[in-house]
Amino acid sequence: MTKRLLRVLRGEAVWPPPVWLMRQAGRYLPEYRALRARAGDFISLCTTPALASEITLQPVRRFGLDAAILFSDILILPWALGHGLRFVEGEGPVLPPLKPRDIDALDPDRLGDAVAPVLETVRRVRGALGEAALIGFAGGPFTVACYMIEGGGSKDHARTRAMAYRQPQDFARLIARLTEATIVYLAAQIAAGAEAVMLFDSWAGVLSPLLFRAHVASPAARIVAALREAHPDVPVIGFPRLAGTLLGAYATSTGVAGVGVDTGSDPAVIARLVPDATALQGNLDPLALLAGGAALEREVQGILEALRGRAHIFNLGHGVVPDTPPEHVAALVSLVRRA
């Protein structure tokens, strides 16, 4: 029997909808914190299959979710290409700010050996899953470029946007290189056992419509087409966060099987913009999950009512926040399953 999440990604309106959560494995779970203390640095955590596979499986075991998502990080890709990366406690990722001269140094020949432990994690998780589907992932080329150019996180991604405007050829070259590396990386995850893959473009919404089409939608279309040619039965979920009304055109032009809807978007409106055959994923506010109780129940019911009869995967509009009580996640799953 086809897994519930995969049925939805084929356009079927499954009720109640399958449910999984972005950042469902992580700091809010005590079992994660226990493993994290053993790993040392975060990159080692992501590239030690015994630890990464256990972390991937923890929330599925605890909550009975419909999907496991590979425990890793979107910046493993530039790290695997030879770009510097470290994670600083309380600060997040730190990278050498990329200059145009650094683009040619991104070495695709390094990729296979560097991500081999990640692929072993995929194989281990796939072998341990029952009815839950396994989702692999990568960052959207634009979002990955943001971290590389800014040297880490940023409030406005000003350096990245300035480079896109002032040095368009260099910026396009960087996006093209990341796009081709992403295809190789996701195809390898699929070959290792991923049953669906997701493209996280978390900072897509900072771009103008013209730049969005060039550096978010166009690379996504290239990635989807290449993966579909090699693995026609494996669906791709795109998440161009904060895309707003551009989400409909993104879904149409890229050919993704599903689109992630962020918290700020009205799901009823998005349902009218996105083709009927495209699954919608989302879009509970992570802070409603943090709050729990009546607030959580109201928000969940509102989303379910808006998307009933539609191919829908219940999820958050962004990731689980670290202070979220695990019992609130259990309550959310129960609310969706009782719909």
C-alpha positions as CSV (number, residue, x, y, z in Angstrom):
1,M,0.0,0.0,0.0
2,T,1.3,3.5,-0.9
3,K,2.2,5.6,2.1
4,R,-0.2,8.3,3.0
5,L,2.2,11.2,2.4
6,L,3.2,9.9,-1.0
7,R,-0.5,9.5,-2.0
8,V,-1.0,13.2,-1.2
9,L,2.0,14.2,-3.3
10,R,0.4,12.4,-6.2
11,G,-2.6,14.7,-5.8
12,E,-4.9,12.7,-3.7
13,A,-7.0,14.4,-1.0
14,V,-6.3,12.0,1.9
15,W,-8.4,12.7,5.1
16,P,-7.3,13.2,7.7
17,P,-4.2,14.6,6.1
18,P,-0.8,13.1,6.9
19,V,1.3,15.2,9.3
20,W,5.0,15.8,9.9
21,L,6.8,19.0,11.1
22,M,9.7,21.0,9.9
23,R,12.5,20.7,12.5
24,Q,10.6,17.9,14.1
25,A,13.9,16.4,15.2
26,G,15.9,18.7,17.4
27,R,16.4,20.7,20.6
28,Y,12.9,20.5,22.0
29,L,13.3,16.7,22.4
30,P,15.1,15.5,25.5
31,E,16.3,12.4,23.7
32,Y,17.9,14.7,21.0
33,R,19.7,16.7,23.7
34,A,21.1,13.6,25.2
35,L,22.6,12.5,21.8
36,R,23.8,16.0,21.0
37,A,25.9,16.1,24.1
38,R,27.8,13.0,22.8
39,A,28.5,14.3,19.3
40,G,30.9,17.3,19.8
41,D,30.4,19.8,17.0
42,F,27.2,20.0,14.9
43,I,28.9,18.9,11.6
44,S,30.0,15.7,13.3
45,L,26.5,15.2,14.5
46,C,25.2,15.5,10.9
47,T,27.9,13.2,9.5
48,T,27.9,10.4,12.0
49,P,25.3,8.0,10.6
50,A,24.6,6.2,13.9
51,L,23.7,9.5,15.6
52,A,22.0,11.2,12.6
53,S,19.8,8.2,11.9
54,E,18.7,7.9,15.5
55,I,17.9,11.6,15.6
56,T,15.9,11.3,12.4
57,L,13.8,8.5,13.8
58,Q,13.2,9.9,17.3
59,P,10.1,12.1,16.5
60,V,8.6,9.4,14.4
61,R,8.8,6.9,17.2
62,R,7.6,9.3,19.8
63,F,4.6,10.9,17.9
64,G,3.8,8.4,15.1
65,L,4.3,11.0,12.4
66,D,3.7,10.2,8.7
67,A,7.2,11.1,7.6
68,A,10.7,11.3,8.8
69,I,12.9,14.0,7.4
70,L,16.7,13.4,7.2
71,F,18.5,15.0,10.1
72,S,21.1,17.2,8.5
73,D,21.6,20.9,7.5
74,I,21.2,22.8,4.3
75,L,24.8,24.1,4.6
76,I,26.2,20.6,4.4
77,L,26.2,21.1,0.6
78,P,28.6,24.2,0.5
79,W,30.7,22.5,3.2
80,A,30.9,19.4,1.0
81,L,32.0,21.6,-2.0
82,G,34.9,22.9,0.1
83,H,33.5,26.1,1.5
84,G,34.3,26.7,5.1
85,L,31.6,26.1,7.7
86,R,31.4,26.0,11.5
87,F,28.6,26.3,13.9
88,V,29.0,28.6,16.9
89,E,26.8,28.0,20.0
90,G,24.3,30.8,20.3
91,E,25.2,32.3,17.0
92,G,24.5,29.6,14.4
93,P,26.5,28.9,11.2
94,V,29.6,30.9,10.3
95,L,31.1,30.8,6.9
96,P,33.9,32.8,5.1
97,P,31.9,35.5,3.2
98,L,32.1,34.4,-0.4
99,K,33.5,36.7,-3.1
100,P,33.1,36.2,-6.9
101,R,36.7,34.8,-7.1
102,D,35.7,32.0,-4.7
103,I,33.0,30.5,-7.0
104,D,35.4,28.5,-9.1
105,A,36.9,27.0,-6.0
106,L,33.6,25.2,-5.2
107,D,34.7,21.7,-6.1
108,P,31.9,19.2,-7.2
109,D,34.5,16.4,-7.3
110,R,34.6,16.6,-3.4
111,L,30.9,16.1,-3.1
112,G,30.6,12.3,-3.2
113,D,33.1,11.5,-0.5
114,A,32.0,14.4,1.7
115,V,28.3,13.4,1.8
116,A,28.8,9.7,2.0
117,P,28.0,9.6,5.7
118,V,24.8,11.5,5.0
119,L,23.8,8.9,2.4
120,E,24.5,6.1,4.9
121,T,22.1,7.8,7.3
122,V,19.5,7.8,4.6
123,R,20.0,4.1,4.0
124,R,19.8,3.3,7.8
125,V,16.6,5.3,8.3
126,R,14.9,3.9,5.3
127,G,15.6,0.4,6.6
128,A,14.1,1.2,10.0
129,L,10.9,3.0,8.9
130,G,7.5,1.3,8.7
131,E,4.6,3.2,7.3
132,A,6.2,6.6,7.5
133,A,7.8,8.0,4.4
134,L,11.4,9.3,4.3
135,I,12.0,12.8,3.0
136,G,15.5,13.9,1.9
137,F,16.3,17.6,1.4
138,A,18.6,20.3,0.3
139,G,18.6,24.1,0.5
140,G,17.4,26.1,-2.4
141,P,20.4,27.5,-4.3
142,F,19.4,31.1,-3.5
143,T,19.1,30.5,0.2
144,V,22.4,28.6,0.3
145,A,24.0,31.5,-1.6
146,C,22.6,33.9,1.0
147,Y,24.5,32.1,3.8
148,M,27.7,31.9,1.7
149,I,27.7,35.5,0.7
150,E,26.7,37.0,4.0
151,G,29.0,34.7,6.0
152,G,26.1,33.4,8.1
153,G,22.6,34.5,9.0
154,S,21.3,38.0,8.1
155,K,18.2,40.1,8.7
156,D,18.0,41.6,5.2
157,H,20.5,39.7,3.1
158,A,21.7,43.0,1.8
159,R,25.1,41.8,0.5
160,T,23.4,38.9,-1.4
161,R,20.8,41.1,-3.0
162,A,23.4,43.8,-3.9
163,M,25.5,41.1,-5.6
164,A,22.5,39.9,-7.6
165,Y,21.9,43.5,-8.9
166,R,25.5,44.7,-9.2
167,Q,27.3,41.6,-10.4
168,P,24.5,39.6,-12.1
169,Q,26.9,37.4,-14.1
170,D,28.8,36.3,-11.0
171,F,25.7,35.8,-9.1
172,A,24.1,33.7,-11.8
173,R,27.3,31.6,-12.0
174,L,27.1,30.9,-8.3
175,I,23.4,29.9,-8.5
176,A,24.1,27.7,-11.5
177,R,26.9,25.9,-9.7
178,L,24.8,25.4,-6.6
179,T,21.9,24.2,-8.7
180,E,23.9,21.5,-10.4
181,A,25.5,20.4,-7.1
182,T,22.0,20.2,-5.5
183,I,20.8,17.9,-8.3
184,V,23.7,15.5,-7.7
185,Y,23.1,15.6,-3.9
186,L,19.4,15.1,-4.0
187,A,19.7,12.3,-6.7
188,A,22.2,10.6,-4.4
189,Q,19.7,10.8,-1.4
190,I,17.0,9.3,-3.6
191,A,19.3,6.5,-4.7
192,A,20.1,5.8,-1.0
193,G,16.4,5.5,-0.2
194,A,14.7,8.9,0.1
195,E,11.0,8.6,-1.0
196,A,10.5,12.3,-1.5
197,V,12.8,15.3,-1.4
198,M,12.2,18.9,-0.3
199,L,13.9,22.1,-1.4
200,F,14.1,24.7,1.4
201,D,14.3,28.2,0.0
202,S,13.9,30.0,3.3
203,W,14.9,33.4,2.2
204,A,13.1,33.5,-1.2
205,G,10.7,36.2,0.0
206,V,13.4,38.9,0.2
207,L,13.7,39.1,-3.6
208,S,11.9,41.2,-6.1
209,P,9.5,39.3,-8.4
210,L,12.1,39.4,-11.3
211,L,14.9,38.1,-9.1
212,F,12.6,35.5,-7.5
213,R,11.8,34.1,-11.0
214,A,15.5,34.1,-12.0
215,H,17.1,32.8,-8.8
216,V,14.4,30.8,-7.0
217,A,11.8,29.5,-9.5
218,S,14.2,28.9,-12.4
219,P,16.7,26.8,-10.4
220,A,13.9,24.9,-8.8
221,A,12.5,24.1,-12.2
222,R,15.9,22.8,-13.3
223,I,16.2,20.7,-10.2
224,V,12.7,19.2,-10.5
225,A,13.2,18.4,-14.2
226,A,16.6,16.7,-13.7
227,L,15.3,14.6,-10.7
228,R,12.1,13.7,-12.6
229,E,14.2,12.4,-15.6
230,A,16.3,10.3,-13.3
231,H,13.7,9.3,-10.7
232,P,10.2,9.9,-12.2
233,D,8.4,8.4,-9.2
234,V,10.0,10.5,-6.5
235,P,8.1,13.8,-5.8
236,V,9.7,17.1,-4.9
237,I,8.3,19.5,-2.4
238,G,9.3,23.2,-2.9
239,F,9.2,25.7,0.0
240,P,9.9,29.2,-1.3
241,R,9.2,30.8,2.1
242,L,7.5,34.2,2.1
243,A,6.8,34.0,-1.6
244,G,3.2,35.3,-1.1
245,T,1.2,35.6,-4.3
246,L,4.2,34.3,-6.3
247,L,3.6,30.8,-4.9
248,G,1.0,30.0,-7.6
249,A,3.4,30.8,-10.4
250,Y,6.2,29.0,-8.6
251,A,4.1,25.8,-8.4
252,T,3.1,26.0,-12.1
253,S,6.6,26.9,-13.5
254,T,8.6,24.5,-11.4
255,G,6.5,21.4,-11.6
256,V,6.9,20.6,-7.9
257,A,4.5,17.9,-6.5
258,G,3.9,20.0,-3.4
259,V,4.5,23.5,-2.1
260,G,5.2,24.5,1.5
261,V,3.0,27.4,2.7
262,D,4.4,29.7,5.3
263,T,2.6,31.0,8.3
264,G,1.8,34.4,6.9
265,S,-0.1,33.1,4.0
266,D,-3.9,32.4,4.0
267,P,-4.2,28.8,3.0
268,A,-7.7,29.4,1.4
269,V,-6.2,32.0,-0.9
270,I,-3.1,30.0,-1.7
271,A,-5.4,27.0,-2.6
272,R,-6.9,29.2,-5.3
273,L,-3.5,30.2,-6.7
274,V,-1.9,26.8,-6.8
275,P,-2.9,24.2,-9.3
276,D,-5.3,21.6,-7.9
277,A,-2.9,18.8,-8.6
278,T,-0.2,20.3,-6.5
279,A,-0.3,19.3,-2.8
280,L,-0.2,22.1,-0.2
281,Q,1.9,21.6,2.9
282,G,1.6,23.7,6.1
283,N,1.0,26.1,7.6
284,L,0.5,26.2,11.4
285,D,2.4,29.0,13.2
286,P,5.2,27.4,15.3
287,L,4.3,29.9,18.1
288,A,0.7,28.4,18.2
289,L,2.4,25.0,18.7
290,L,4.5,26.5,21.5
291,A,1.4,28.0,23.1
292,G,-0.7,24.9,22.9
293,G,-4.2,24.6,24.4
294,A,-7.1,26.4,23.0
295,A,-5.0,28.6,20.7
296,L,-3.4,25.6,19.1
297,E,-6.8,23.9,18.6
298,R,-8.3,27.0,16.9
299,E,-5.4,27.4,14.5
300,V,-5.4,23.7,13.6
301,Q,-9.1,23.7,13.0
302,G,-8.9,26.8,10.8
303,I,-6.2,25.2,8.6
304,L,-8.1,21.9,8.3
305,E,-11.3,23.7,7.4
306,A,-9.6,25.8,4.7
307,L,-7.9,22.8,3.0
308,R,-10.5,20.0,3.5
309,G,-11.0,18.3,0.1
310,R,-7.6,19.4,-1.1
311,A,-4.3,17.4,-1.3
312,H,-2.8,18.6,2.0
313,I,0.1,17.7,4.2
314,F,-0.4,19.2,7.7
315,N,2.8,20.9,8.8
316,L,4.1,24.2,10.2
317,G,4.7,27.4,8.4
318,H,8.3,27.3,9.6
319,G,10.2,25.0,12.0
320,V,9.5,23.8,15.5
321,V,11.0,26.3,18.0
322,P,13.4,24.9,20.7
323,D,11.2,25.7,23.7
324,T,8.2,23.8,22.4
325,P,6.9,21.2,24.9
326,P,6.8,17.7,23.3
327,E,3.3,17.2,24.7
328,H,2.1,20.0,22.5
329,V,3.4,18.1,19.4
330,A,1.6,15.0,20.6
331,A,-1.6,17.1,21.1
332,L,-1.2,18.5,17.5
333,V,-0.9,15.1,16.0
334,S,-4.0,14.0,17.9
335,L,-6.0,17.0,16.7
336,V,-5.1,16.3,13.1
337,R,-5.8,12.6,13.3
338,R,-9.3,13.2,14.9
339,A,-10.3,15.6,12.1
